[in-house]
Amino acid sequence: FRLDDKSLRRAGLDYHEFAELREHASLQACLESLGERRIFALSTRGSRSYATRDYAPGDVFLFGPETRGLPQSVLDSLPPEQRIRIPMRPENRSLNLSYAAALVLYEAWRQQEFAGGA
């Protein structure tokens, strides 16, 4: 997807000026730029619910495409306790990416007592 102002506004991201956006040539380049931060990968194949984890400032959340999720090689590169999932009823499909991201990020922010919020 495109990251220019017009495209972001059209996607409903009218708050994007408060975010720091960086584009990387590859996932590996992105992960290297993050340094020693703890990375949580969201997957239907995750070993633990996102709600059972304790999050800290600087934690990173990695989401894959809605249609196929993260590659197994990415999941395998992380410890099992950092592969998390959103519990779903067996007959339900996965949440779409924006809902999943909002759910997990809001939980992490809640655990930080909504630091920086009003």
N, CA, C and O atoms as a GROMACS GRO file, in nm:
protein
  472
    1PHE      N    1   0.082  -0.118   0.000
    1PHE     CA    2   0.000   0.000   0.000
    1PHE      C    3   0.087   0.124   0.000
    1PHE      O    4   0.205   0.119   0.034
    2ARG      N    5   0.027   0.234  -0.038
    2ARG     CA    6   0.102   0.359  -0.050
    2ARG      C    7   0.096   0.437   0.081
    2ARG      O    8  -0.005   0.432   0.152
    3LEU      N    9   0.203   0.509   0.112
    3LEU     CA   10   0.213   0.582   0.238
    3LEU      C   11   0.210   0.734   0.221
    3LEU      O   12   0.242   0.807   0.315
    4ASP      N   13   0.171   0.783   0.103
    4ASP     CA   14   0.162   0.927   0.085
    4ASP      C   15   0.041   0.982   0.162
    4ASP      O   16  -0.052   0.907   0.193
    5ASP      N   17   0.040   1.112   0.192
    5ASP     CA   18  -0.066   1.173   0.273
    5ASP      C   19  -0.206   1.146   0.218
    5ASP      O   20  -0.296   1.112   0.293
    6LYS      N   21  -0.223   1.161   0.088
    6LYS     CA   22  -0.355   1.142   0.028
    6LYS      C   23  -0.405   0.998   0.049
    6LYS      O   24  -0.521   0.978   0.085
    7SER      N   25  -0.319   0.901   0.027
    7SER     CA   26  -0.359   0.760   0.044
    7SER      C   27  -0.390   0.728   0.189
    7SER      O   28  -0.486   0.657   0.217
    8LEU      N   29  -0.310   0.781   0.281
    8LEU     CA   30  -0.335   0.754   0.422
    8LEU      C   31  -0.466   0.818   0.468
    8LEU      O   32  -0.541   0.757   0.544
    9ARG      N   33  -0.493   0.939   0.425
    9ARG     CA   34  -0.621   1.003   0.461
    9ARG      C   35  -0.739   0.927   0.404
    9ARG      O   36  -0.841   0.909   0.471
   10ARG      N   37  -0.725   0.881   0.282
   10ARG     CA   38  -0.833   0.806   0.218
   10ARG      C   39  -0.860   0.675   0.294
   10ARG      O   40  -0.974   0.629   0.299
   11ALA      N   41  -0.757   0.616   0.352
   11ALA     CA   42  -0.771   0.492   0.428
   11ALA      C   43  -0.826   0.518   0.568
   11ALA      O   44  -0.845   0.425   0.646
   12GLY      N   45  -0.851   0.645   0.600
   12GLY     CA   46  -0.906   0.677   0.731
   12GLY      C   47  -0.801   0.699   0.837
   12GLY      O   48  -0.832   0.702   0.956
   13LEU      N   49  -0.678   0.713   0.796
   13LEU     CA   50  -0.569   0.734   0.892
   13LEU      C   51  -0.538   0.883   0.904
   13LEU      O   52  -0.425   0.926   0.879
   14ASP      N   53  -0.638   0.960   0.942
   14ASP     CA   54  -0.619   1.105   0.949
   14ASP      C   55  -0.536   1.147   1.070
   14ASP      O   56  -0.513   1.267   1.089
   15TYR      N   57  -0.491   1.054   1.149
   15TYR     CA   58  -0.405   1.082   1.264
   15TYR      C   59  -0.260   1.044   1.234
   15TYR      O   60  -0.176   1.046   1.324
   16HIS      N   61  -0.230   1.009   1.110
   16HIS     CA   62  -0.098   0.956   1.077
   16HIS      C   63   0.016   1.054   1.105
   16HIS      O   64   0.131   1.011   1.118
   17GLU      N   65  -0.014   1.183   1.116
   17GLU     CA   66   0.093   1.278   1.144
   17GLU      C   67   0.151   1.258   1.285
   17GLU      O   68   0.258   1.312   1.316
   18PHE      N   69   0.082   1.182   1.370
   18PHE     CA   70   0.132   1.154   1.504
   18PHE      C   71   0.214   1.024   1.509
   18PHE      O   72   0.271   0.991   1.613
   19ALA      N   73   0.220   0.954   1.400
   19ALA     CA   74   0.295   0.828   1.394
   19ALA      C   75   0.428   0.851   1.324
   19ALA      O   76   0.442   0.938   1.238
   20GLU      N   77   0.524   0.771   1.360
   20GLU     CA   78   0.653   0.773   1.292
   20GLU      C   79   0.653   0.657   1.194
   20GLU      O   80   0.654   0.541   1.236
   21LEU      N   81   0.653   0.687   1.065
   21LEU     CA   82   0.651   0.583   0.962
   21LEU      C   83   0.789   0.567   0.901
   21LEU      O   84   0.856   0.665   0.867
   22ARG      N   85   0.830   0.443   0.889
   22ARG     CA   86   0.957   0.410   0.822
   22ARG      C   87   0.930   0.296   0.726
   22ARG      O   88   0.863   0.199   0.760
   23GLU      N   89   0.983   0.309   0.607
   23GLU     CA   90   0.968   0.203   0.509
   23GLU      C   91   1.102   0.129   0.497
   23GLU      O   92   1.208   0.191   0.487
   24HIS      N   93   1.095  -0.004   0.500
   24HIS     CA   94   1.215  -0.086   0.493
   24HIS      C   95   1.212  -0.171   0.366
   24HIS      O   96   1.105  -0.203   0.314
   25ALA      N   97   1.328  -0.207   0.319
   25ALA     CA   98   1.338  -0.287   0.196
   25ALA      C   99   1.291  -0.430   0.217
   25ALA      O  100   1.251  -0.496   0.122
   26SER      N  101   1.297  -0.478   0.342
   26SER     CA  102   1.258  -0.616   0.370
   26SER      C  103   1.219  -0.628   0.517
   26SER      O  104   1.246  -0.539   0.597
   27LEU      N  105   1.155  -0.739   0.550
   27LEU     CA  106   1.123  -0.766   0.691
   27LEU      C  107   1.251  -0.777   0.772
   27LEU      O  108   1.259  -0.726   0.883
   28GLN      N  109   1.351  -0.842   0.717
   28GLN     CA  110   1.478  -0.857   0.788
   28GLN      C  111   1.539  -0.720   0.820
   28GLN      O  112   1.588  -0.699   0.930
   29ALA      N  113   1.536  -0.628   0.726
   29ALA     CA  114   1.590  -0.494   0.749
   29ALA      C  115   1.511  -0.423   0.858
   29ALA      O  116   1.568  -0.352   0.941
   30CYS      N  117   1.380  -0.441   0.858
   30CYS     CA  118   1.296  -0.382   0.962
   30CYS      C  119   1.332  -0.437   1.099
   30CYS      O  120   1.352  -0.361   1.194
   31LEU      N  121   1.341  -0.568   1.109
   31LEU     CA  122   1.372  -0.631   1.237
   31LEU      C  123   1.510  -0.589   1.287
   31LEU      O  124   1.528  -0.567   1.407
   32GLU      N  125   1.606  -0.577   1.198
   32GLU     CA  126   1.740  -0.532   1.237
   32GLU      C  127   1.736  -0.390   1.289
   32GLU      O  128   1.809  -0.357   1.383
   33SER      N  129   1.653  -0.304   1.231
   33SER     CA  130   1.645  -0.165   1.276
   33SER      C  131   1.583  -0.152   1.415
   33SER      O  132   1.601  -0.050   1.481
   34LEU      N  133   1.510  -0.253   1.458
   34LEU     CA  134   1.444  -0.249   1.589
   34LEU      C  135   1.539  -0.281   1.703
   34LEU      O  136   1.508  -0.254   1.819
   35GLY      N  137   1.654  -0.337   1.672
   35GLY     CA  138   1.751  -0.370   1.776
   35GLY      C  139   1.704  -0.484   1.864
   35GLY      O  140   1.653  -0.584   1.815
   36GLU      N  141   1.721  -0.468   1.992
   36GLU     CA  142   1.694  -0.575   2.089
   36GLU      C  143   1.553  -0.571   2.146
   36GLU      O  144   1.530  -0.626   2.254
   37ARG      N  145   1.462  -0.510   2.080
   37ARG     CA  146   1.324  -0.504   2.131
   37ARG      C  147   1.259  -0.642   2.128
   37ARG      O  148   1.296  -0.728   2.048
   38ARG      N  149   1.163  -0.660   2.216
   38ARG     CA  150   1.088  -0.786   2.220
   38ARG      C  151   0.980  -0.780   2.112
   38ARG      O  152   0.903  -0.684   2.106
   39ILE      N  153   0.975  -0.882   2.028
   39ILE     CA  154   0.881  -0.886   1.916
   39ILE      C  155   0.776  -0.994   1.942
   39ILE      O  156   0.809  -1.108   1.974
   40PHE      N  157   0.650  -0.956   1.929
   40PHE     CA  158   0.539  -1.050   1.939
   40PHE      C  159   0.478  -1.065   1.800
   40PHE      O  160   0.444  -0.966   1.735
   41ALA      N  161   0.463  -1.188   1.757
   41ALA     CA  162   0.403  -1.218   1.627
   41ALA      C  163   0.261  -1.266   1.649
   41ALA      O  164   0.237  -1.358   1.728
   42LEU      N  165   0.167  -1.206   1.579
   42LEU     CA  166   0.026  -1.246   1.588
   42LEU      C  167  -0.003  -1.350   1.483
   42LEU      O  168   0.027  -1.332   1.365
   43SER      N  169  -0.062  -1.461   1.527
   43SER     CA  170  -0.091  -1.570   1.435
   43SER      C  171  -0.202  -1.657   1.492
   43SER      O  172  -0.214  -1.674   1.613
   44THR      N  173  -0.284  -1.713   1.404
   44THR     CA  174  -0.382  -1.811   1.448
   44THR      C  175  -0.312  -1.935   1.503
   44THR      O  176  -0.372  -2.016   1.574
   45ARG      N  177  -0.182  -1.949   1.469
   45ARG     CA  178  -0.102  -2.061   1.519
   45ARG      C  179  -0.022  -2.025   1.644
   45ARG      O  180   0.063  -2.102   1.687
   46GLY      N  181  -0.051  -1.909   1.702
   46GLY     CA  182   0.019  -1.866   1.823
   46GLY      C  183  -0.008  -1.959   1.939
   46GLY      O  184  -0.114  -2.022   1.947
   47SER      N  185   0.088  -1.968   2.031
   47SER     CA  186   0.076  -2.061   2.142
   47SER      C  187   0.003  -2.003   2.263
   47SER      O  188  -0.044  -2.079   2.348
   48ARG      N  189  -0.009  -1.872   2.272
   48ARG     CA  190  -0.073  -1.808   2.387
   48ARG      C  191  -0.166  -1.696   2.342
   48ARG      O  192  -0.145  -1.635   2.238
   49SER      N  193  -0.267  -1.671   2.423
   49SER     CA  194  -0.358  -1.560   2.397
   49SER      C  195  -0.285  -1.428   2.422
   49SER      O  196  -0.204  -1.418   2.514
   50TYR      N  197  -0.313  -1.329   2.340
   50TYR     CA  198  -0.254  -1.195   2.358
   50TYR      C  199  -0.287  -1.139   2.496
   50TYR      O  200  -0.211  -1.059   2.550
   51ALA      N  201  -0.400  -1.180   2.555
   51ALA     CA  202  -0.446  -1.126   2.682
   51ALA      C  203  -0.373  -1.184   2.802
   51ALA      O  204  -0.390  -1.135   2.914
   52THR      N  205  -0.291  -1.287   2.782
   52THR     CA  206  -0.219  -1.349   2.894
   52THR      C  207  -0.075  -1.300   2.905
   52THR      O  208  -0.001  -1.346   2.991
   53ARG      N  209  -0.036  -1.209   2.821
   53ARG     CA  210   0.101  -1.160   2.818
   53ARG      C  211   0.111  -1.027   2.890
   53ARG      O  212   0.014  -0.950   2.895
   54ASP      N  213   0.227  -0.999   2.947
   54ASP     CA  214   0.257  -0.868   3.004
   54ASP      C  215   0.343  -0.794   2.904
   54ASP      O  216   0.448  -0.843   2.862
   55TYR      N  217   0.298  -0.675   2.865
   55TYR     CA  218   0.369  -0.596   2.765
   55TYR      C  219   0.444  -0.482   2.833
   55TYR      O  220   0.406  -0.435   2.940
   56ALA      N  221   0.550  -0.438   2.767
   56ALA     CA  222   0.634  -0.332   2.820
   56ALA      C  223   0.655  -0.226   2.712
   56ALA      O  224   0.643  -0.255   2.593
   57PRO      N  225   0.686  -0.104   2.754
   57PRO     CA  226   0.719  -0.001   2.654
   57PRO      C  227   0.830  -0.051   2.562
   57PRO      O  228   0.927  -0.111   2.607
   58GLY      N  229   0.814  -0.026   2.434
   58GLY     CA  230   0.913  -0.068   2.336
   58GLY      C  231   0.884  -0.201   2.270
   58GLY      O  232   0.948  -0.238   2.172
   59ASP      N  233   0.786  -0.277   2.324
   59ASP     CA  234   0.750  -0.402   2.260
   59ASP      C  235   0.698  -0.376   2.119
   59ASP      O  236   0.641  -0.271   2.091
   60VAL      N  237   0.720  -0.473   2.031
   60VAL     CA  238   0.682  -0.461   1.890
   60VAL      C  239   0.583  -0.572   1.858
   60VAL      O  240   0.597  -0.685   1.905
   61PHE      N  241   0.483  -0.540   1.776
   61PHE     CA  242   0.382  -0.637   1.734
   61PHE      C  243   0.390  -0.653   1.583
   61PHE      O  244   0.387  -0.555   1.509
   62LEU      N  245   0.399  -0.777   1.540
   62LEU     CA  246   0.414  -0.808   1.399
   62LEU      C  247   0.289  -0.880   1.350
   62LEU      O  248   0.254  -0.986   1.401
   63PHE      N  249   0.222  -0.821   1.253
   63PHE     CA  250   0.099  -0.876   1.195
   63PHE      C  251   0.127  -0.912   1.050
   63PHE      O  252   0.200  -0.841   0.981
   64GLY      N  253   0.070  -1.020   1.005
   64GLY     CA  254   0.086  -1.062   0.866
   64GLY      C  255  -0.035  -1.024   0.782
   64GLY      O  256  -0.130  -0.965   0.834
   65PRO      N  257  -0.032  -1.058   0.654
   65PRO     CA  258  -0.146  -1.033   0.566
   65PRO      C  259  -0.270  -1.110   0.613
   65PRO      O  260  -0.259  -1.222   0.664
   66GLU      N  261  -0.387  -1.050   0.596
   66GLU     CA  262  -0.512  -1.115   0.637
   66GLU      C  263  -0.532  -1.249   0.569
   66GLU      O  264  -0.583  -1.343   0.630
   67THR      N  265  -0.492  -1.259   0.445
   67THR     CA  266  -0.523  -1.379   0.366
   67THR      C  267  -0.438  -1.500   0.402
   67THR      O  268  -0.483  -1.613   0.385
   68ARG      N  269  -0.316  -1.478   0.451
   68ARG     CA  270  -0.228  -1.593   0.476
   68ARG      C  271  -0.149  -1.585   0.606
   68ARG      O  272  -0.086  -1.683   0.645
   69GLY      N  273  -0.151  -1.471   0.673
   69GLY     CA  274  -0.076  -1.457   0.797
   69GLY      C  275   0.073  -1.448   0.775
   69GLY      O  276   0.120  -1.430   0.662
   70LEU      N  277   0.147  -1.460   0.883
   70LEU     CA  278   0.292  -1.453   0.876
   70LEU      C  279   0.350  -1.586   0.825
   70LEU      O  280   0.294  -1.692   0.852
   71PRO      N  281   0.459  -1.580   0.753
   71PRO     CA  282   0.524  -1.704   0.708
   71PRO      C  283   0.570  -1.787   0.829
   71PRO      O  284   0.607  -1.731   0.932
   72GLN      N  285   0.567  -1.917   0.816
   72GLN     CA  286   0.610  -2.006   0.923
   72GLN      C  287   0.754  -1.977   0.964
   72GLN      O  288   0.787  -1.988   1.082
   73SER      N  289   0.838  -1.939   0.870
   73SER     CA  290   0.978  -1.910   0.903
   73SER      C  291   0.990  -1.792   0.999
   73SER      O  292   1.079  -1.790   1.084
   74VAL      N  293   0.903  -1.693   0.985
   74VAL     CA  294   0.903  -1.579   1.077
   74VAL      C  295   0.859  -1.625   1.215
   74VAL      O  296   0.922  -1.591   1.315
   75LEU      N  297   0.752  -1.704   1.220
   75LEU     CA  298   0.704  -1.755   1.349
   75LEU      C  299   0.810  -1.840   1.416
   75LEU      O  300   0.832  -1.830   1.537
   76ASP      N  301   0.877  -1.924   1.339
   76ASP     CA  302   0.980  -2.013   1.394
   76ASP      C  303   1.100  -1.936   1.448
   76ASP      O  304   1.174  -1.989   1.532
   77SER      N  305   1.120  -1.813   1.402
   77SER     CA  306   1.235  -1.735   1.447
   77SER      C  307   1.214  -1.672   1.585
   77SER      O  308   1.306  -1.615   1.642
   78LEU      N  309   1.092  -1.684   1.637
   78LEU     CA  310   1.060  -1.625   1.768
   78LEU      C  311   1.032  -1.734   1.870
   78LEU      O  312   0.984  -1.842   1.834
   79PRO      N  313   1.060  -1.706   1.997
   79PRO     CA  314   1.026  -1.804   2.101
   79PRO      C  315   0.875  -1.826   2.105
   79PRO      O  316   0.798  -1.734   2.076
   80PRO      N  317   0.830  -1.946   2.141
   80PRO     CA  318   0.686  -1.975   2.144
   80PRO      C  319   0.604  -1.876   2.226
   80PRO      O  320   0.491  -1.844   2.190
   81GLU      N  321   0.660  -1.826   2.337
   81GLU     CA  322   0.583  -1.732   2.420
   81GLU      C  323   0.565  -1.595   2.355
   81GLU      O  324   0.488  -1.513   2.404
   82GLN      N  325   0.634  -1.570   2.245
   82GLN     CA  326   0.617  -1.445   2.172
   82GLN      C  327   0.534  -1.464   2.045
   82GLN      O  328   0.520  -1.371   1.965
   83ARG      N  329   0.479  -1.583   2.026
   83ARG     CA  330   0.385  -1.610   1.916
   83ARG      C  331   0.246  -1.611   1.980
   83ARG      O  332   0.209  -1.708   2.046
   84ILE      N  333   0.172  -1.505   1.960
   84ILE     CA  334   0.045  -1.490   2.030
   84ILE      C  335  -0.072  -1.494   1.933
   84ILE      O  336  -0.056  -1.474   1.813
   85ARG      N  337  -0.188  -1.519   1.988
   85ARG     CA  338  -0.309  -1.530   1.905
   85ARG      C  339  -0.423  -1.456   1.972
   85ARG      O  340  -0.418  -1.425   2.091
   86ILE      N  341  -0.525  -1.428   1.895
   86ILE     CA  342  -0.650  -1.372   1.945
   86ILE      C  343  -0.748  -1.488   1.950
   86ILE      O  344  -0.778  -1.548   1.846
   87PRO      N  345  -0.799  -1.522   2.069
   87PRO     CA  346  -0.894  -1.634   2.076
   87PRO      C  347  -1.018  -1.609   1.990
   87PRO      O  348  -1.073  -1.499   1.988
   88MET      N  349  -1.060  -1.712   1.922
   88MET     CA  350  -1.178  -1.704   1.836
   88MET      C  351  -1.263  -1.828   1.859
   88MET      O  352  -1.212  -1.934   1.896
   89ARG      N  353  -1.392  -1.814   1.837
   89ARG     CA  354  -1.479  -1.931   1.841
   89ARG      C  355  -1.447  -2.016   1.718
   89ARG      O  356  -1.416  -1.962   1.613
   90PRO      N  357  -1.455  -2.149   1.730
   90PRO     CA  358  -1.415  -2.237   1.619
   90PRO      C  359  -1.488  -2.209   1.488
   90PRO      O  360  -1.429  -2.226   1.380
   91GLU      N  361  -1.612  -2.169   1.494
   91GLU     CA  362  -1.688  -2.148   1.369
   91GLU      C  363  -1.669  -2.008   1.310
   91GLU      O  364  -1.725  -1.977   1.205
   92ASN      N  365  -1.591  -1.923   1.378
   92ASN     CA  366  -1.571  -1.787   1.328
   92ASN      C  367  -1.440  -1.776   1.251
   92ASN      O  368  -1.342  -1.845   1.280
   93ARG      N  369  -1.441  -1.686   1.154
   93ARG     CA  370  -1.318  -1.656   1.082
   93ARG      C  371  -1.234  -1.560   1.166
   93ARG      O  372  -1.280  -1.509   1.268
   94SER      N  373  -1.113  -1.537   1.124
   94SER     CA  374  -1.026  -1.442   1.194
   94SER      C  375  -1.079  -1.300   1.177
   94SER      O  376  -1.153  -1.269   1.083
   95LEU      N  377  -1.040  -1.213   1.270
   95LEU     CA  378  -1.072  -1.071   1.259
   95LEU      C  379  -0.992  -1.010   1.146
   95LEU      O  380  -0.887  -1.061   1.108
   96ASN      N  381  -1.043  -0.898   1.092
   96ASN     CA  382  -0.961  -0.835   0.989
   96ASN      C  383  -0.842  -0.765   1.056
   96ASN      O  384  -0.840  -0.747   1.178
   97LEU      N  385  -0.746  -0.728   0.977
   97LEU     CA  386  -0.619  -0.679   1.028
   97LEU      C  387  -0.635  -0.555   1.115
   97LEU      O  388  -0.572  -0.547   1.221
   98SER      N  389  -0.716  -0.460   1.075
   98SER     CA  390  -0.728  -0.338   1.154
   98SER      C  391  -0.791  -0.365   1.290
   98SER      O  392  -0.748  -0.306   1.390
   99TYR      N  393  -0.891  -0.453   1.297
   99TYR     CA  394  -0.951  -0.488   1.426
   99TYR      C  395  -0.851  -0.562   1.514
   99TYR      O  396  -0.841  -0.535   1.634
  100ALA      N  397  -0.778  -0.654   1.456
  100ALA     CA  398  -0.680  -0.732   1.532
  100ALA      C  399  -0.572  -0.640   1.589
  100ALA      O  400  -0.536  -0.651   1.706
  101ALA      N  401  -0.522  -0.551   1.506
  101ALA     CA  402  -0.418  -0.458   1.552
  101ALA      C  403  -0.472  -0.368   1.663
  101ALA      O  404  -0.405  -0.347   1.764
  102ALA      N  405  -0.591  -0.314   1.646
  102ALA     CA  406  -0.649  -0.227   1.747
  102ALA      C  407  -0.667  -0.301   1.880
  102ALA      O  408  -0.635  -0.247   1.986
  103LEU      N  409  -0.717  -0.421   1.874
  103LEU     CA  410  -0.741  -0.500   1.994
  103LEU      C  411  -0.612  -0.523   2.073
  103LEU      O  412  -0.608  -0.499   2.194
  104VAL      N  413  -0.510  -0.569   2.007
  104VAL     CA  414  -0.385  -0.603   2.073
  104VAL      C  415  -0.312  -0.477   2.121
  104VAL      O  416  -0.263  -0.473   2.234
  105LEU      N  417  -0.306  -0.376   2.037
  105LEU     CA  418  -0.235  -0.254   2.075
  105LEU      C  419  -0.305  -0.181   2.190
  105LEU      O  420  -0.239  -0.124   2.276
  106TYR      N  421  -0.437  -0.184   2.190
  106TYR     CA  422  -0.510  -0.120   2.300
  106TYR      C  423  -0.486  -0.193   2.431
  106TYR      O  424  -0.475  -0.130   2.536
  107GLU      N  425  -0.476  -0.326   2.427
  107GLU     CA  426  -0.444  -0.402   2.548
  107GLU      C  427  -0.306  -0.366   2.599
  107GLU      O  428  -0.287  -0.347   2.719
  108ALA      N  429  -0.208  -0.356   2.510
  108ALA     CA  430  -0.073  -0.318   2.552
  108ALA      C  431  -0.073  -0.178   2.612
  108ALA      O  432  -0.006  -0.153   2.712
  109TRP      N  433  -0.147  -0.087   2.553
  109TRP     CA  434  -0.156   0.050   2.604
  109TRP      C  435  -0.227   0.053   2.739
  109TRP      O  436  -0.187   0.126   2.830
  110ARG      N  437  -0.332  -0.028   2.753
  110ARG     CA  438  -0.404  -0.037   2.880
  110ARG      C  439  -0.310  -0.082   2.991
  110ARG      O  440  -0.312  -0.028   3.101
  111GLN      N  441  -0.227  -0.179   2.960
  111GLN     CA  442  -0.132  -0.228   3.059
  111GLN      C  443  -0.031  -0.121   3.100
  111GLN      O  444   0.027  -0.129   3.208
  112GLN      N  445  -0.010  -0.023   3.015
  112GLN     CA  446   0.080   0.088   3.047
  112GLN      C  447   0.001   0.204   3.108
  112GLN      O  448   0.049   0.317   3.114
  113GLU      N  449  -0.122   0.173   3.154
  113GLU     CA  450  -0.212   0.271   3.216
  113GLU      C  451  -0.238   0.390   3.123
  113GLU      O  452  -0.248   0.505   3.167
  114PHE      N  453  -0.248   0.361   2.995
  114PHE     CA  454  -0.278   0.459   2.891
  114PHE      C  455  -0.180   0.577   2.894
  114PHE      O  456  -0.219   0.693   2.882
  115ALA      N  457  -0.053   0.545   2.910
  115ALA     CA  458   0.053   0.647   2.916
  115ALA      C  459   0.042   0.742   2.798
  115ALA      O  460   0.032   0.699   2.683
  116GLY      N  461   0.045   0.870   2.827
  116GLY     CA  462   0.038   0.973   2.724
  116GLY      C  463  -0.103   1.006   2.679
  116GLY      O  464  -0.122   1.099   2.601
  117GLY      N  465  -0.203   0.930   2.728
  117GLY     CA  466  -0.342   0.957   2.691
  117GLY      C  467  -0.403   1.066   2.779
  117GLY      O  468  -0.348   1.105   2.882
  118ALA      N  469  -0.516   1.112   2.735
  118ALA     CA  470  -0.587   1.216   2.812
  118ALA      C  471  -0.695   1.156   2.897
  118ALA      O  472  -0.765   1.228   2.968
   0.00000   0.00000   0.00000
